[in-house]
Amino acid sequence: MRQKYNSIDIFNNFSNIYMRRPESSIATWNNVLFISFFIFCLISCLYEFNIFNIYYAKVINNDENNYVYLQVDQDFLNVKK
């Protein structure tokens, strides 16, 4: 006895189940992580950091007051002549 086309169960058919499989969430998260890592590397390579000079100072206790003694070379100062 042949089945009619209308009585075929489309939800339990193998080809329909195979075509309806959900997208893998692991692949999606891997793509998101790869793209964010690439953007982070791109930004870190193109960003220019400001270079600051580091100086050390002495704190001198004189006449019950605290004074900061700092010695800076004149080459590092932006003084207009």
TORTIMI-603296 format. One record per residue (C-alpha): x negated, y, z; chain. Coordinates in pm, 1 decimal, padded with zeros to 6 digits. Layout:
// residues N
<px->X	py->Y	pz->Z	chain->A>
...
This chain:
// residues 81
<px->00000.0	py->00000.0	pz->00000.0	chain->A>
<px->-00139.1	py->00338.2	pz->-00099.7	chain->A>
<px->-00130.7	py->00639.4	pz->00124.4	chain->A>
<px->00020.7	py->00953.9	pz->-00001.1	chain->A>
<px->-00199.5	py->01264.9	pz->-00017.8	chain->A>
<px->00015.8	py->01445.5	pz->00237.0	chain->A>
<px->-00033.9	py->01176.5	pz->00499.8	chain->A>
<px->-00416.7	py->01186.2	pz->00498.8	chain->A>
<px->-00550.3	py->01308.8	pz->00830.6	chain->A>
<px->-00782.4	py->01594.2	pz->00732.4	chain->A>
<px->-00910.4	py->01647.0	pz->01087.0	chain->A>
<px->-01058.0	py->01297.5	pz->01118.1	chain->A>
<px->-01198.3	py->01282.1	pz->00766.8	chain->A>
<px->-01581.4	py->01250.2	pz->00773.2	chain->A>
<px->-01646.5	py->01506.7	pz->00501.0	chain->A>
<px->-01433.2	py->01768.2	pz->00678.9	chain->A>
<px->-01600.2	py->01700.1	pz->01011.4	chain->A>
<px->-01944.0	py->01731.7	pz->00853.3	chain->A>
<px->-01855.4	py->02059.6	pz->00686.4	chain->A>
<px->-01707.3	py->02202.4	pz->01008.5	chain->A>
<px->-02014.0	py->02143.1	pz->01227.8	chain->A>
<px->-02100.2	py->02451.4	pz->01431.9	chain->A>
<px->-02423.5	py->02641.7	pz->01375.0	chain->A>
<px->-02699.6	py->02545.6	pz->01610.9	chain->A>
<px->-02731.3	py->02796.1	pz->01893.4	chain->A>
<px->-03097.2	py->02704.0	pz->01943.2	chain->A>
<px->-03183.7	py->02818.4	pz->01591.9	chain->A>
<px->-02990.7	py->03140.1	pz->01649.7	chain->A>
<px->-03177.8	py->03216.5	pz->01972.7	chain->A>
<px->-03509.6	py->03132.5	pz->01806.6	chain->A>
<px->-03432.9	py->03381.6	pz->01531.4	chain->A>
<px->-03338.7	py->03650.7	pz->01782.7	chain->A>
<px->-03656.5	py->03591.7	pz->01984.5	chain->A>
<px->-03874.4	py->03593.2	pz->01672.5	chain->A>
<px->-03725.2	py->03919.1	pz->01547.0	chain->A>
<px->-03756.2	py->04089.7	pz->01887.8	chain->A>
<px->-04117.5	py->03969.3	pz->01925.3	chain->A>
<px->-04198.5	py->04100.4	pz->01577.0	chain->A>
<px->-04044.6	py->04440.0	pz->01656.3	chain->A>
<px->-04234.0	py->04455.3	pz->01987.9	chain->A>
<px->-04565.6	py->04379.1	pz->01812.2	chain->A>
<px->-04492.8	py->04635.6	pz->01542.6	chain->A>
<px->-04414.0	py->04908.8	pz->01794.5	chain->A>
<px->-04717.7	py->04826.9	pz->02008.9	chain->A>
<px->-04949.1	py->04842.1	pz->01705.5	chain->A>
<px->-04810.8	py->05169.3	pz->01570.4	chain->A>
<px->-04776.0	py->05356.3	pz->01901.1	chain->A>
<px->-05060.9	py->05594.5	pz->01980.4	chain->A>
<px->-05149.8	py->05624.5	pz->02346.4	chain->A>
<px->-05280.6	py->05948.4	pz->02492.6	chain->A>
<px->-05631.0	py->05911.3	pz->02631.9	chain->A>
<px->-05684.1	py->06083.3	pz->02963.6	chain->A>
<px->-06011.3	py->06147.1	pz->03140.5	chain->A>
<px->-06040.7	py->06003.3	pz->03489.5	chain->A>
<px->-06219.0	py->06200.5	pz->03757.3	chain->A>
<px->-06296.1	py->06116.4	pz->04114.9	chain->A>
<px->-06285.2	py->06379.3	pz->04384.2	chain->A>
<px->-06407.3	py->06401.7	pz->04742.1	chain->A>
<px->-06184.3	py->06515.9	pz->05022.0	chain->A>
<px->-06380.2	py->06736.3	pz->05262.0	chain->A>
<px->-06252.4	py->06813.7	pz->05607.5	chain->A>
<px->-06380.5	py->07163.0	pz->05692.7	chain->A>
<px->-06251.1	py->07406.6	pz->05955.1	chain->A>
<px->-05955.7	py->07179.7	pz->06029.3	chain->A>
<px->-05843.4	py->07207.7	pz->05665.8	chain->A>
<px->-05871.1	py->06957.6	pz->05390.2	chain->A>
<px->-06044.5	py->07058.5	pz->05067.5	chain->A>
<px->-06075.0	py->06864.3	pz->04745.2	chain->A>
<px->-06418.6	py->06881.4	pz->04581.3	chain->A>
<px->-06404.2	py->06797.9	pz->04210.0	chain->A>
<px->-06689.9	py->06833.5	pz->03964.9	chain->A>
<px->-06597.8	py->06835.8	pz->03594.5	chain->A>
<px->-06832.9	py->06872.6	pz->03298.3	chain->A>
<px->-06770.7	py->07178.9	pz->03085.0	chain->A>
<px->-06750.1	py->06965.1	pz->02770.4	chain->A>
<px->-06420.4	py->06816.0	pz->02887.0	chain->A>
<px->-06252.9	py->07149.2	pz->02955.2	chain->A>
<px->-06052.8	py->07316.0	pz->02680.8	chain->A>
<px->-06172.8	py->07668.7	pz->02744.6	chain->A>
<px->-06133.6	py->07934.2	pz->02479.0	chain->A>
<px->-06446.0	py->08142.6	pz->02443.3	chain->A>
